Amino acid sequence: MAEIKILVADDFGIERRLIVNFLSKLGFHDLIEVGDGAEALRVLSKTKVVDLVISDWRMPRMSGLDLVTIMRKTEGLKQIPVLMITAEHQYGKVLEAVEAGVSNYIVKPFTIDILAAKIKKIFQKLDRVEDLGPVFNQKPEDTDQK
């Protein structure tokens, strides 16, 4: 399994810790945590080797949607996949996120299995599933972290 670096942006600490805990259980350990889109953008501009951004939509200073919009216009960042996690579930909001360039979308609340499935879909599109490691080849009932 290649070491995959994931940046997690969420202003709500409990939600951010939940995502990070799920990611750790899925075998990801190179994780960066930030509290809003502006901080995420600052980290991304300094850390060019991020394989995935997982971002909440609603955050202070800079929303996840604004972060994605800026990333898609910025050389060196526009190729990084973004998984949006949010309570926004209306079709218009989903469409807005897709048009902004998110790679995939999760509506809260969610489980570790949903997170794993969305990450796998993103890496399938990138032809990098083999980088995800053995936990992504297990059946959901093989894991006890649901």
N, C-alpha and C positions, 0 to 999 in steps of 0.2 A: 504494500500500500504506500503510495506516494504521500508525503506530508502535505496536506491541503491546508492553506491558511484561510481562515474565515473571519471576516469582520462583522460583528453584531452591533447594530445601532438601534437602541431603544431607550427612551427617556425614563421609563418605568423600571426601576431596578429589579423588582420581583419578576417581571416578565423577561427581562434580559437574563437573569440568573436561570430561569426555567429553560430558555432557549439554549444557553451555554451548557446546562446540565444534560439536556437531551443530546446535544452535539457530542459531549464527552462520552455519553453512553453509546453513541453510534461510532465511536472510535476517533473522533476529531479532537486534537489537543492543541493545535496551533491556532489559538483563538484570540481575537482582539475585541475588547468591549469598549463602546463609546455611548454617550448619552444623547446625542442628537446628530442631525445630518451635517451640520457645520463641522463638528468634531470629526465625523467620519470622513468628510472631504479633506480635512487637514491631514489625517492619518494616511488616507489613500494617496495624497500627493507626495508624502514622504516615503511610504511603503509601497513601492510599485508592484510587489509580488503578493497580491491578494487574489485568491482563486474564486472567492464567492463573497458577496455582501448579502447579509440578511438584515433587512431594515423594517422598522415599524413605519407606518404611514404618518401618523400624527405625532410630531415632536416639536419642541420649542426651537427657536432660532432658524432651523431649516428642516422642513418636512422630508420624509422619505421620498415623496414624489419629486420635490425640488432636487434632492440629491441625485435621483436617477436621471432627471432631465439634464443636469449639469454633467454627470458622468458620461452620458451618451454623446455629448458635444466636446468632450475633452480627450485629446490624444493620450494614449497610455491608460485611460480608464474606461473608454467606451466599450471595450471587449469584455470587461469583467461582468459576469452574470450577477443579477440581483434578484433575490427572493423577497417579495414584499409580504409582511405579516401584519394584518390589520383587522379591525372590527368592521371596516367598510365592506359591505357585501352587496350593495345595490349594483345592478348590471352596469349602469353608467359609470360608477366608480371603478369597477373592474376594467372596463373599456379604457377609461382614462389612464389607468396604470399600465395597461398593455401598450397603449399609444405612446406613453412616455418611455417605454423600453424595458419594463420589468421582464425578467425571464420566466418567472412563475409567481404564484399568488396563493397565500393561505389566509383563510378567515378564522379569527379567534372565536371560540377556543379550539385548540387543536391537540393532537396526540403526537407522541414520538413517531408512530408509524406514518402519520400524514407528513410530518417533517421529512422523514427518511425518503418517502415516495417522491416528494417534490424535489429534493436534492438529487435523487437518482435520475429523474426526468431531465433536470438541467444538465447533468453530466453526460447523459445519453446524447443529448443534442450536441454536446461538445466532443463526443466520441472519446470520453475520458472515464467511463464507468469503471474500468479496471483500477483506476486510482483510488476508488472509494473503499476497497478492501472487502474482506469476507462477510462482514455484518450485512452488507447489501445483497448478499446472495442467500441469506437465510429467509425462511418463510416467517411472516409476522408472528406466528404462534411459537416460533423458536426463541423469541426474546421475552424476557420477563419485565421489560421496562415500558409497558404500554401506558 
